[in-house]
């Protein structure tokens, strides 16, 4: 009885093993390779860096005063269009006119004294040359003349200063433009001490604007003068404005930011971008979101950069495939039937996605981009499978 039980157990292991092998090999994997081709086309190839900046007038002048006093009259306001030399403000002139009158009186007195001492000196000199007066009288006449001349020159300078200060009380526009800021009111007292107080800010021509962008130090090496720029402003989110890089300023600015226990220093460089503003949509001090095209070519013959990296070799090819290769640095492949042909090409610029083709292949030629490897499941059956007498059958089966 024990012997029969051992035979049954051995038979069970054989049948279970055969069934397991049948399950594991019940599906046979068959590899399938397909090749993706794309035509050589003309595309726009560009690469860019982004930055933020502020819109500013190209020419902006702050008009101030060099004398202290009270603002008497204002002849310009916000948005006033002014011309060069136009009167825009006047200061109270009473004090300045009094100072000028005093300087004028002092000048007149000193001039009269100077004229008298000059004539007296000339007479004394003539007499001294003929030895008709003493040396002492001659030296006294010369001393009085030089002293009167010094006082006369000093009063002349004081009068010129008083005249200039009086002229400063009449404030005119230094340029043709538009008043974009007014910092004073009539009756306000301004003090011209160590710095000149600003009365007006005048922009020359608002149809010509510039954007001063802060470009990160990691991107500034790719930025060059003459590059194309596009930018948007929050005031007109659906409009895109165009510009051009006109200046890269060498001075840098740095700022520090602290996050938790670490701190970082950010260095940026100012890049000046010219922008046309014919409809006056761009207003001073608007914030611009800027894209500088460091690489920009339009309508050039190009292929995906991936196509230049494709190579037909096992396991992508079989023994029946024909490979017509050529030794060159850059090439693309075409496929006709089971024949792969290499075409040497000369490349230009690349943005990592698209690469310019300067020569070697024509537009419309289909080239191999990549190969896709897939599998298809082909079911097979295990032949002569046996059922273990100790294993239960499927539900609903009848025992024999």
C-alpha positions as CSV (number, residue, x, y, z in Angstrom):
1,X,0.0,0.0,0.0
2,X,2.9,2.3,0.8
3,X,4.5,1.6,-2.5
4,X,1.4,2.6,-4.5
5,X,1.2,5.9,-2.6
6,X,4.8,6.7,-3.6
7,X,4.0,5.9,-7.3
8,X,1.0,8.2,-7.2
9,X,2.9,11.1,-5.7
10,X,5.7,10.8,-8.4
11,X,3.2,10.7,-11.1
12,X,1.5,13.8,-9.7
13,X,4.8,15.8,-9.7
14,X,5.5,14.9,-13.3
15,X,2.0,16.0,-14.4
16,X,2.1,19.2,-12.4
17,X,5.6,20.1,-13.8
18,X,4.4,19.5,-17.4
19,X,1.3,21.6,-16.8
20,X,3.5,24.4,-15.4
21,X,5.8,24.4,-18.4
22,X,2.7,24.5,-20.6
23,X,1.4,27.6,-18.8
24,X,4.7,29.4,-18.9
25,X,5.2,28.7,-22.6
26,X,1.5,29.0,-23.5
27,X,2.2,32.4,-25.2
28,X,5.0,32.9,-27.6
29,X,6.4,36.5,-28.0
30,X,7.1,37.6,-31.5
31,X,9.1,40.9,-32.0
32,X,7.9,43.4,-34.5
33,X,9.9,46.4,-35.7
34,X,8.4,49.4,-37.5
35,X,10.2,52.5,-38.8
36,X,8.9,56.0,-38.5
37,X,9.7,58.3,-41.4
38,X,9.3,62.1,-41.7
39,X,9.8,64.4,-44.7
40,X,12.5,67.0,-44.8
41,X,10.7,70.3,-44.3
42,X,11.2,74.0,-43.9
43,X,10.8,75.1,-40.3
44,X,11.5,78.0,-38.0
45,X,14.4,77.2,-35.7
46,X,14.7,79.4,-32.6
47,X,16.1,79.3,-29.1
48,X,15.4,81.9,-26.4
49,X,16.0,83.2,-22.9
50,X,13.3,84.9,-20.8
51,X,13.5,87.9,-18.5
52,X,11.4,90.7,-17.0
53,X,12.0,94.4,-17.4
54,X,10.5,97.9,-17.2
55,X,9.3,100.0,-20.1
56,X,10.9,103.4,-20.2
57,X,11.1,106.4,-22.5
58,X,14.3,106.6,-24.7
59,X,15.0,110.1,-23.5
60,X,13.7,111.3,-20.1
61,X,14.7,114.6,-18.5
62,X,14.1,115.6,-14.9
63,X,13.6,119.4,-14.8
64,X,14.6,121.1,-11.5
65,X,15.7,124.5,-10.1
66,X,19.0,125.6,-8.8
67,X,17.6,128.3,-6.5
68,X,15.4,128.1,-3.4
69,X,12.1,129.8,-3.3
70,X,8.4,129.6,-3.7
71,X,6.7,128.2,-6.8
72,X,4.7,131.1,-8.1
73,X,3.1,129.8,-11.3
74,X,2.8,126.5,-13.1
75,X,2.2,126.4,-16.8
76,X,2.3,122.7,-17.4
77,X,0.6,119.6,-15.9
78,X,0.6,115.9,-16.4
79,X,0.5,114.8,-20.0
80,X,1.1,118.4,-21.2
81,X,2.9,118.5,-24.6
82,X,5.7,121.0,-24.4
83,X,8.4,122.3,-26.8
84,X,12.0,123.2,-26.2
85,X,12.2,126.6,-24.5
86,X,8.6,126.8,-23.5
87,X,7.8,128.4,-20.1
88,X,6.5,125.7,-17.8
89,X,6.9,127.3,-14.3
90,X,7.9,130.5,-12.5
91,X,9.3,131.0,-9.0
92,X,8.7,134.0,-6.8
93,X,11.2,136.7,-8.0
94,X,11.0,139.4,-5.4
95,X,13.9,138.2,-3.3
96,X,16.0,137.4,-6.4
97,X,15.2,140.8,-7.9
98,X,16.3,142.5,-4.7
99,X,19.6,140.6,-4.6
100,X,20.2,141.6,-8.2
101,X,19.4,145.3,-7.5
102,X,21.9,145.2,-4.6
103,X,24.5,143.5,-6.8
104,X,23.9,146.1,-9.5
105,X,24.4,149.0,-7.2
106,X,27.6,147.6,-5.7
107,X,28.8,147.0,-9.3
108,X,28.1,150.5,-10.4
109,X,29.9,152.0,-7.3
110,X,33.0,149.8,-7.8
111,X,33.1,150.6,-11.5
112,X,33.1,154.3,-10.8
113,X,35.9,153.9,-8.3
114,X,37.8,151.8,-10.7
115,X,37.5,154.3,-13.5
116,X,38.8,157.1,-11.2
117,X,41.7,155.2,-9.9
118,X,42.7,154.0,-13.3
119,X,42.8,157.6,-14.6
120,X,44.7,158.7,-11.5
121,X,47.2,155.9,-11.9
122,X,47.8,156.8,-15.6
123,X,48.5,160.4,-14.7
124,X,50.8,159.4,-11.8
125,X,52.7,157.1,-14.1
126,X,53.3,159.8,-16.7
127,X,54.6,162.2,-14.1
128,X,56.7,159.5,-12.5
129,X,58.3,158.7,-15.8
130,X,59.3,162.4,-16.0
131,X,60.5,162.3,-12.4
132,X,58.0,165.0,-11.4
133,X,56.4,163.1,-8.5
134,X,58.0,161.0,-5.7
135,X,58.2,157.2,-5.8
136,X,55.8,157.1,-2.8
137,X,53.0,159.0,-4.6
138,X,53.4,156.8,-7.6
139,X,53.2,153.5,-5.6
140,X,50.1,154.8,-3.7
141,X,48.3,155.6,-7.0
142,X,49.2,152.1,-8.3
143,X,48.0,150.5,-5.1
144,X,44.6,152.3,-5.2
145,X,44.2,151.4,-8.8
146,X,44.8,147.6,-8.3
147,X,42.5,147.6,-5.2
148,X,39.7,149.3,-7.1
149,X,40.2,146.9,-10.0
150,X,39.9,143.9,-7.7
151,X,36.7,145.2,-6.1
152,X,35.3,146.0,-9.5
153,X,36.0,142.4,-10.8
154,X,34.4,140.9,-7.7
155,X,31.2,143.0,-8.0
156,X,31.0,142.1,-11.7
157,X,31.0,138.4,-10.8
158,X,28.4,139.0,-8.1
159,X,26.2,140.8,-10.5
160,X,26.5,138.0,-13.1
161,X,25.5,135.4,-10.4
162,X,22.5,137.5,-9.3
163,X,21.4,137.7,-12.9
164,X,21.8,134.0,-13.4
165,X,19.8,133.2,-10.2
166,X,17.0,135.4,-11.4
167,X,17.0,133.6,-14.8
168,X,16.7,130.3,-12.9
169,X,13.3,131.5,-11.5
170,X,12.0,131.2,-15.0
171,X,11.8,127.5,-15.8
172,X,11.6,126.3,-19.4
173,X,11.4,122.9,-21.0
174,X,14.8,121.7,-22.2
175,X,13.4,119.3,-24.8
176,X,10.3,118.6,-27.0
177,X,8.2,116.1,-25.2
178,X,5.4,115.2,-22.8
179,X,5.2,115.8,-19.1
180,X,4.9,112.4,-17.4
181,X,5.4,113.6,-13.8
182,X,4.9,116.8,-11.9
183,X,6.3,116.9,-8.4
184,X,5.3,120.4,-7.1
185,X,2.3,122.6,-6.6
186,X,1.8,126.3,-6.8
187,X,2.8,128.0,-3.5
188,X,5.1,125.2,-2.5
189,X,8.6,126.1,-1.2
190,X,11.6,124.3,-2.7
191,X,15.0,124.3,-1.2
192,X,18.0,123.8,-3.5
193,X,20.7,122.6,-1.1
194,X,22.9,119.7,-1.7
195,X,20.6,118.3,-4.5
196,X,18.5,119.9,-7.1
197,X,14.7,119.4,-6.4
198,X,12.8,117.9,-9.3
199,X,9.8,119.8,-10.6
200,X,8.8,118.0,-13.8
201,X,9.8,114.8,-15.6
202,X,9.6,115.2,-19.4
203,X,9.8,112.3,-21.9
204,X,11.0,113.1,-25.3
205,X,9.0,110.9,-27.7
206,X,6.6,108.2,-26.4
207,X,6.3,106.7,-29.8
208,X,9.9,105.4,-29.3
209,X,10.2,103.4,-26.1
210,X,12.8,101.1,-24.6
211,X,12.7,98.1,-22.3
212,X,15.4,97.7,-19.7
213,X,15.5,94.0,-18.9
214,X,17.3,92.2,-16.1
215,X,18.9,89.1,-17.7
216,X,20.3,86.4,-15.5
217,X,24.1,85.8,-15.5
218,X,23.6,82.2,-16.8
219,X,21.9,83.6,-19.9
220,X,23.7,86.8,-20.6
221,X,26.5,85.0,-22.6
222,X,23.9,84.1,-25.4
223,X,22.5,87.6,-25.7
224,X,23.9,89.8,-28.5
225,X,23.0,93.2,-30.0
226,X,20.6,93.1,-32.9
227,X,18.7,90.0,-31.7
228,X,15.0,89.9,-32.1
229,X,12.8,90.3,-29.0
230,X,9.1,89.8,-28.3
231,X,7.4,90.8,-25.1
232,X,4.0,91.2,-23.4
233,X,2.6,93.5,-20.8
234,X,-0.2,92.7,-18.3
235,X,-2.2,95.7,-19.5
236,X,-2.6,94.0,-23.0
237,X,-2.3,90.3,-22.4
238,X,-3.5,89.4,-25.9
239,X,-0.9,91.7,-27.7
240,X,2.7,90.7,-28.4
241,X,5.1,93.6,-29.0
242,X,8.4,93.3,-31.0
243,X,11.8,94.9,-30.3
244,X,15.5,94.5,-30.8
245,X,18.5,94.3,-28.4
246,X,20.4,97.6,-28.7
247,X,22.7,97.6,-25.7
248,X,24.1,95.2,-23.1
249,X,25.3,97.1,-20.1
250,X,28.4,95.9,-18.5
251,X,27.4,96.9,-15.0
252,X,25.8,94.1,-13.0
253,X,23.3,94.2,-10.1
254,X,23.1,91.6,-7.4
255,X,20.5,90.6,-4.9
256,X,20.4,88.0,-2.1
257,X,17.5,85.7,-1.2
258,X,17.3,83.6,1.9
259,X,15.4,80.3,1.9
260,X,15.4,78.6,5.3
261,X,19.0,78.2,6.4
262,X,20.5,78.8,2.9
263,X,21.0,82.1,1.1
264,X,21.6,82.7,-2.6
265,X,23.0,85.6,-4.6
266,X,21.4,86.4,-7.9
267,X,23.4,88.5,-10.4
268,X,21.7,90.1,-13.4
269,X,22.8,92.4,-16.2
270,X,20.7,95.2,-17.8
271,X,19.8,94.7,-21.5
272,X,18.3,97.6,-23.4
273,X,15.6,96.7,-26.0
274,X,14.2,99.2,-28.5
275,X,10.5,99.1,-29.1
276,X,8.2,101.0,-31.5
277,X,5.1,102.5,-29.8
278,X,3.0,104.1,-32.6
279,X,-0.4,103.7,-30.9
280,X,1.0,104.7,-27.5
281,X,-0.1,101.5,-25.8
282,X,3.2,101.1,-24.0
283,X,3.3,103.4,-21.0
284,X,6.3,104.3,-18.9
285,X,7.0,102.0,-15.9
286,X,4.9,99.0,-17.3
287,X,6.4,95.6,-16.5
288,X,7.3,93.5,-19.5
289,X,7.7,89.8,-19.8
290,X,10.5,89.4,-22.4
291,X,11.6,86.7,-24.7
292,X,15.0,87.3,-26.4
293,X,15.6,85.0,-29.4
294,X,19.3,84.1,-29.1
295,X,18.9,81.7,-32.0
296,X,16.4,82.6,-34.7
297,X,16.1,81.5,-38.3
298,X,12.8,81.2,-40.2
299,X,11.9,79.0,-43.1
300,X,15.1,77.0,-43.2
301,X,15.4,73.4,-44.4
302,X,15.5,71.2,-41.2
303,X,15.1,67.7,-39.8
304,X,14.4,66.5,-36.3
305,X,17.7,66.2,-34.3
306,X,16.7,62.7,-33.5
307,X,17.0,61.7,-37.2
308,X,20.7,62.5,-37.2
309,X,21.2,60.0,-34.3
310,X,19.5,57.1,-36.0
311,X,21.7,54.2,-37.2
312,X,20.3,51.0,-38.8
313,X,22.0,48.2,-36.9
314,X,21.0,45.0,-35.1
315,X,18.6,44.4,-33.5
316,X,16.8,46.9,-35.7
317,X,17.8,45.1,-38.9
318,X,17.8,41.6,-40.1
319,X,20.0,39.5,-42.4
320,X,17.8,40.4,-45.3
321,X,18.3,44.1,-44.9
322,X,20.8,46.0,-47.2
323,X,22.8,48.8,-45.5
324,X,24.3,51.4,-47.8
325,X,26.4,53.3,-45.3
326,X,29.0,56.1,-45.9
327,X,31.7,57.4,-43.6
328,X,30.7,61.0,-42.7
329,X,30.2,63.0,-39.5
330,X,26.5,63.9,-40.1
331,X,24.0,61.8,-42.1
332,X,20.4,60.9,-42.4
333,X,18.9,57.6,-43.7
334,X,16.2,56.7,-46.2
335,X,14.5,53.4,-46.5
336,X,13.1,51.7,-49.6
337,X,11.9,48.2,-49.0
338,X,14.6,46.5,-47.0
339,X,17.3,48.9,-48.2
340,X,18.7,51.6,-45.9
341,X,20.7,54.4,-47.6
342,X,22.8,57.0,-45.8
343,X,22.9,60.6,-47.1
344,X,25.7,62.8,-45.9
345,X,24.4,66.3,-44.9
346,X,25.9,69.6,-43.8
347,X,24.1,71.0,-40.8
348,X,23.7,74.5,-39.5
349,X,22.1,75.8,-36.3
350,X,20.2,73.6,-33.9
351,X,17.9,74.2,-30.9
352,X,18.1,70.6,-29.7
353,X,14.8,69.6,-31.3
354,X,15.3,70.7,-34.9
355,X,18.5,71.0,-36.9
356,X,19.1,73.1,-39.9
357,X,20.2,71.3,-43.1
358,X,22.5,73.4,-45.2
359,X,23.0,70.9,-47.9
360,X,23.0,67.2,-48.8
361,X,19.3,66.5,-49.1
362,X,16.2,68.1,-50.6
363,X,12.9,69.2,-49.1
364,X,10.2,66.5,-49.1
365,X,12.6,63.6,-48.9
366,X,11.3,61.0,-46.4
367,X,14.0,60.1,-43.9
368,X,14.0,57.6,-41.1
369,X,13.3,59.2,-37.7
370,X,13.3,56.2,-35.4
371,X,12.4,52.5,-35.0
372,X,9.7,51.2,-32.8
373,X,10.1,47.7,-31.4
374,X,6.8,46.0,-30.3
375,X,5.6,42.4,-29.5
376,X,2.6,40.4,-30.5
377,X,1.2,37.6,-28.4
378,X,0.6,34.4,-30.3
379,X,-1.3,31.8,-28.2
380,X,-0.1,28.2,-28.4
381,X,-1.5,25.0,-26.8
382,X,0.4,22.4,-24.8
383,X,-0.1,19.0,-26.6
384,X,-1.0,15.8,-24.8
385,X,-1.6,17.5,-21.5
386,X,-2.6,15.2,-18.7
387,X,-4.7,15.8,-15.7
388,X,-3.6,14.9,-12.2
389,X,-6.0,12.5,-10.4
390,X,-5.4,14.4,-7.2
391,X,-6.2,17.9,-8.7
392,X,-9.8,19.1,-8.7
393,X,-11.3,19.7,-12.1
394,X,-12.9,23.0,-13.2
395,X,-16.3,23.9,-11.9
396,X,-19.1,21.9,-13.4
397,X,-16.9,19.1,-14.7
398,X,-18.0,15.5,-14.2
399,X,-15.8,12.9,-12.7
400,X,-15.2,9.8,-14.8
